[in-house]
Amino acid sequence: MHRLIMICLLVLTACAPRPAPVAPSFRAPTAPIYSSAVLEPSRIEGHWVQVAAFATDPLPCGPGQVDIADGQIRWTLCLDGERSGAGPLVPGKAGRFSVAGMQDWWVLWVDGDYRTMVIGTPSGQFGFVLNRAAALPADRAKAVRDLFKFNGYDLDLLRFF
């Protein structure tokens, strides 16, 4: 009888649903994170090229692109795999945006001429860099690293295209 109970318990355990995989976090969960309070949403409109992202392995896809116009966004990004979507881009407070199909985007930094934009999220499940051109100059690449580090991201996992 004891053996039969053990077999039944093993069968039931095998049938139990597996826990959902935990999404990686690329930043320390207790680190503070700040978004850009001086961001002018109208100045981010236009075409952007993804020049960097966080990934656990070498990036499995090529650089993504983002197009923003008239309160709408269309995006294809390499974020530990290719993801894409389109819909309204809803500005929130202090450089934060609701993006259809994703966690909110926090603009951690944009340079004064709106050529480079650093995007992150409090969960740390993604972080990426958009630039107006495919090549990111060395001075802005350094600023990108400094900003991600300041906001608790693990720079060992930052991958440039």
C-alpha positions as CSV (number, residue, x, y, z in Angstrom):
1,M,0.0,0.0,0.0
2,H,2.8,2.4,0.9
3,R,4.4,1.8,-2.5
4,L,1.1,2.5,-4.3
5,I,0.8,5.8,-2.5
6,M,4.3,6.8,-3.5
7,I,3.7,5.9,-7.1
8,C,0.5,8.0,-7.1
9,L,2.3,10.9,-5.6
10,L,5.1,10.7,-8.2
11,V,2.5,10.6,-11.0
12,L,0.7,13.6,-9.6
13,T,4.0,15.5,-9.3
14,A,4.9,14.8,-12.9
15,C,1.5,16.1,-14.0
16,A,1.8,19.4,-12.1
17,P,2.3,22.5,-14.3
18,R,5.9,23.7,-14.5
19,P,6.6,27.1,-13.2
20,A,6.9,29.8,-15.9
21,P,10.5,30.6,-16.8
22,V,11.8,33.7,-15.0
23,A,12.8,36.5,-17.4
24,P,16.3,37.6,-16.9
25,S,17.0,40.9,-15.1
26,F,20.0,42.9,-16.3
27,R,20.0,45.3,-13.3
28,A,20.3,45.0,-9.6
29,P,16.7,44.9,-8.2
30,T,17.5,47.2,-5.3
31,A,19.4,49.8,-7.3
32,P,17.6,53.1,-7.8
33,I,16.6,53.9,-11.4
34,Y,15.9,57.4,-12.8
35,S,14.2,58.6,-15.9
36,S,14.8,61.9,-17.7
37,A,12.6,64.6,-16.2
38,V,13.6,67.1,-18.9
39,L,12.7,65.0,-21.9
40,E,10.6,66.7,-24.6
41,P,8.4,64.0,-26.1
42,S,7.9,65.8,-29.4
43,R,11.7,65.7,-30.1
44,I,11.9,61.9,-30.1
45,E,9.7,61.6,-33.2
46,G,11.3,60.1,-36.3
47,H,13.5,57.1,-37.1
48,W,15.8,55.4,-34.7
49,V,18.3,52.6,-35.0
50,Q,19.0,50.2,-32.2
51,V,22.8,50.2,-31.5
52,A,23.0,48.2,-28.3
53,A,21.0,46.0,-26.0
54,F,21.4,43.7,-22.9
55,A,21.6,40.0,-23.6
56,T,22.6,36.9,-21.7
57,D,24.5,35.6,-24.8
58,P,25.8,37.1,-28.0
59,L,22.9,39.0,-29.7
60,P,20.8,36.5,-31.7
61,C,19.5,39.0,-34.1
62,G,20.5,42.2,-35.9
63,P,19.9,45.8,-34.8
64,G,16.3,46.8,-34.5
65,Q,14.5,50.0,-35.6
66,V,12.0,52.3,-34.1
67,D,9.7,54.8,-35.9
68,I,7.8,57.3,-33.9
69,A,5.2,59.7,-35.4
70,D,2.0,61.4,-34.4
71,G,1.8,59.6,-31.1
72,Q,2.3,56.2,-32.7
73,I,5.3,53.8,-32.5
74,R,6.3,50.9,-34.7
75,W,9.3,48.9,-33.4
76,T,11.4,45.8,-34.1
77,L,14.0,45.3,-31.4
78,C,16.7,42.7,-30.6
79,L,16.1,42.0,-26.9
80,D,17.5,38.5,-26.2
81,G,15.5,37.6,-29.4
82,E,13.6,39.6,-31.9
83,R,10.4,41.4,-30.8
84,S,8.2,43.8,-32.6
85,G,5.0,45.7,-32.3
86,A,3.1,48.8,-33.1
87,G,0.5,51.0,-31.4
88,P,0.2,54.2,-29.4
89,L,3.1,55.7,-27.6
90,V,1.6,57.2,-24.5
91,P,3.8,59.7,-22.6
92,G,3.7,59.4,-18.8
93,K,5.5,61.5,-16.2
94,A,9.3,62.3,-16.3
95,G,10.4,60.5,-19.5
96,R,8.3,57.4,-19.1
97,F,6.2,55.9,-21.9
98,S,3.6,53.2,-22.3
99,V,4.4,51.1,-25.3
100,A,1.9,48.5,-26.7
101,G,3.1,45.0,-26.0
102,M,6.0,45.9,-23.7
103,Q,6.7,47.1,-20.2
104,D,6.9,50.9,-19.9
105,W,10.0,52.4,-21.5
106,W,11.9,54.7,-19.2
107,V,14.1,57.1,-21.0
108,L,17.2,57.1,-18.8
109,W,19.0,59.7,-20.9
110,V,18.9,61.4,-24.2
111,D,21.7,63.6,-25.4
112,G,21.1,67.4,-25.9
113,D,20.6,67.1,-29.6
114,Y,18.3,64.0,-29.4
115,R,20.6,61.8,-31.4
116,T,21.0,59.0,-28.8
117,M,18.4,57.7,-26.3
118,V,19.0,55.2,-23.5
119,I,15.9,53.1,-22.6
120,G,15.5,50.9,-19.5
121,T,12.8,49.6,-17.2
122,P,12.7,49.2,-13.4
123,S,12.4,45.4,-13.7
124,G,15.7,45.3,-15.6
125,Q,14.2,42.8,-18.1
126,F,15.5,44.9,-20.9
127,G,17.7,47.9,-21.7
128,F,18.7,49.2,-25.1
129,V,20.1,52.1,-26.9
130,L,18.6,54.0,-29.9
131,N,20.5,56.3,-32.1
132,R,19.6,58.4,-35.1
133,A,22.4,56.7,-37.2
134,A,23.8,53.1,-37.2
135,A,27.2,54.3,-35.8
136,L,27.4,55.4,-32.2
137,P,30.3,57.8,-31.6
138,A,32.8,56.9,-28.8
139,D,31.8,59.8,-26.5
140,R,28.1,58.8,-26.5
141,A,29.0,55.1,-26.1
142,K,30.8,56.0,-22.9
143,A,27.8,58.1,-21.8
144,V,25.6,55.1,-22.5
145,R,27.8,52.8,-20.3
146,D,27.9,55.4,-17.5
147,L,24.1,55.8,-17.5
148,F,23.4,52.1,-17.4
149,K,25.9,51.6,-14.6
150,F,24.5,54.5,-12.6
151,N,21.0,52.9,-12.9
152,G,22.2,49.5,-11.7
153,Y,22.6,47.6,-15.0
154,D,25.3,44.9,-15.4
155,L,27.6,46.3,-18.0
156,D,29.1,42.8,-18.7
157,L,25.8,42.0,-20.5
158,L,25.6,45.1,-22.6
159,R,26.1,44.2,-26.3
160,F,26.8,46.7,-29.1
161,F,25.9,45.8,-32.7
